[in-house]
Amino acid sequence: MPENSAALLNAPWMHREDLAALVTALGEGNARYVGGAVRDTLLGLPVKDIDMATVLRPDAVIERLNAAGIRNVPTGIEHGTVTAVLSMGPVEITTLRHDVSTDGRRATVAFAEDWREDAARRDFTINALYADPLTGYVHDWFGGMADLAARRVRFIGDARQRIREDHLRILRYFRFQARFGSTPADEEAESACSELAATLKGLSRERVGMETMNLLGLADPAPTVQRMRELGVLEVILPEADPAALAALVAAEQAQGIAPDAIRRLAALLPAQPALAEQVAARFRLSAAQKKRLALAAARDGATGDARALAYRLGRDAALDRLLISGADVSSIVDWQPPAMPLKGGQIVARGVGAGPDVARILRRVEDRWIAEGFPEGSRIDALLDEILAEPRA
């Protein structure tokens, strides 16, 4: 058994029958597992996505998969990627490549036949690990396994050159540092990211927003975001941010057992200004629902009040956002579903109130009391309506 093959050979996913059929279809020696699946297996982490690199050209990949009866989709055929649709999850298969030209935003590539050449165009050493699907042997040309052991995120080759090829690698570096890195971080990587931070302005807002949200969704991005501020990177993508507020939120989430949430973390970074929150949502190309939630969190005034009342009026997610950002207790709403208002306008009309604004006014007053009393059930809602109707009308 090759010296570094044990970790891969012991990984359950390596023994999937559908993957074995795929490897057989592509042919011995023609394909290797690459990237996240190899990296995460070596770190003892769960594997989500499986990617393969191959010396075969895309048309040959498609021909072999069709011959083996394996459904496939040309998901990125212009870049050499074919997705094999397997019973236990899709696998992206990409032909070896080398860069012909880059401009910091996109690359023109050509197909290649040399494994090391393909590895050399990747971003970090820990992502340039290729595993033989039969022996589990990990091919490592740039010290990625040593970097994994040291929890070191390091660019392949010259860090500045890699960033000039693709400016988004600055944000990818910080995301990988937050997820895998230790401190002190790689000095060359940080220096290059700081020096070239302004190049992020040339990227699409959507790419910047997506990478930033991926970072914020990690277990604890606060120290990394603070470091981005110190290095001048955060100022380029989110000058309004307050890393100290993010650290406080992460601490509150962890103390109360609440899962990480990127939108909530972004809301914490921003000041309590709904208009600004909407501007940032537009800048990051967030969805309409995300924009609304961010604005609701930004409308916080520090006075949280009753947690269940807040969850009823705003929705549970928005209430969790405000409460956690404020450091308040959320235990009463974590597993609670806000009830529906049991009184309808028709019931008020049936009591002799003419249809119109009076019905809406009475309904709101009953609802306010119902909320204040903790959402009582049964006959109490009728009693509340009786009390409101018995009051003198203005």
SULBELDA-V572682 format. One record per helix or strand of 2 or more residues. SS is the DSSP state (h for helix, s for strand). FROM is the first residue (numbers start at 0). LEN is the number of residues. If there is no record, write none. Layout:
ss from len
SS FROM LEN
SS FROM LEN
//
This chain:
ss from len
h 5 4
h 11 4
h 16 10
s 30 4
h 35 7
s 49 5
h 57 10
s 71 5
h 76 3
s 80 4
s 90 5
s 96 6
s 106 5
h 114 6
h 124 3
s 128 4
s 137 3
h 143 7
h 158 7
h 168 12
h 186 9
h 196 6
h 204 12
h 221 9
h 233 4
h 242 14
h 261 8
h 273 10
h 287 11
h 306 8
h 315 10
h 344 5
h 356 16
h 379 11
//
